[in-house]
Amino acid sequence: MLIGELARRTGVSARMLRHYDSLGLVSPTARSDGGYREYSHDDIVRIFRVESLRSLGMSLRDVQRALDDPGFTPAGLVGELIQQTEHRLEREKELLTRLRQVDQTDPDTWSDVLGLVQLVRDLGSDHPDRRYRAVLSTADHRPVPAQLLAEALLAEADPNVSGALRWSLARLGGDGVAALAAGVNAPDVEVRRQAVLAITAIPGVEATLLLEQALADADVTVRSRAAIELASRGQIGAVPALIDAVVAGARDVEAGEALSSLAHSGKIAEMITAMLSTALDVSGDPASRSRLTQALSEIHGPAAHLALTSLVDHEDRVVALTARAVLSARGRAKS
């Protein structure tokens, strides 16, 4: 079969068949009287084998080894091909993500596109200073996808860059909250901490709902961050998490102040006092009891006064001394 007919039947161009011949990969068995290449049945079978192996991503050199080297074992090469394919897919996935981020901004000019591409590259830099400058550049009011900033924040280890990213996301308001929502449920506790900390800086109902969700988190740092912010928003549901924070010593001073701020009415003050007293009664840790007594001293009203009075003879000397000191100070203040 001559080369032209072979090209038509196999779909492999005549130019590629000549290239295979020059490499010694598929050489025609014979030549016609006029010097034209003539391919045999075995040559055609080899061409199909070459094309099949190439479809797996193999180079022509590896194809030739696979077909001609008797000692060649395909297992190692297949493993390499899998690894190369995985890397290629990762690169294509990154490209797709980048393109979607550009598309979200609905760019009007190529300058907008190139600017966003540069921002993506800078945020992925190994140098914190470059990442920090990239975040600050978002202040020039050009459209920046909230998802891009959120993904950068949740992967950021440098505190300065993290702070700048939180500031940028806070400026986006509801879009920033939506972009951070996935981080609240992330398996990695550090990601959840970053997400909740960023959400605390964003006002609005959506942010409040996510913070309320974070009150059930297994990590006390996540719970305490959410609870302290919710208390500043007047959310009574934060009280149990605030008391947990006091017990655990996770931002306990701020948690105690947050409990005091919530105890603005008699009924709420009574509820908080009762919960603090119960936690103090069941606590077996002297440090926790001390922190709970300090938190109780921040609460005012008859219920808190009675609770402190009951503690002046507590078996824990620190608890008793704290209660006496608080009651004495309040007595002097009244006189």
Buried (B, 14 or more C-beta within 10 A) or exposed (E): BBBEEBBEEBEBEBEBBEBBBEEEBBEBEEEEEEEEBBBEEEBBEBBEBBBEBBEBEBEBEBBBBBBEEEEEEBEEBEEEBEEEEEEEEEEEEEEEBBEEBBEBBEBEEEEBBEBBBEBBEBBBEEEBEBBBBBBEBBEEEBBBBBBBBBBBBBBBEBEEBBBBBBBBBBBBBBBBBBBBBBBBEBEEEEBBBBBBBBBBBBEEEBBBEBBBBBBEBEBBBBBBBBBBBBBBBEBEEBBBBBBBBBBBBBBBBBBBBBBBEBBEEEEBBBBBBEBBBEBBEEBEEEEBBBBBBBBBBBBBBEBBBEBBEEBBEBEBEBBBBBBBEBBEEBEEEEE
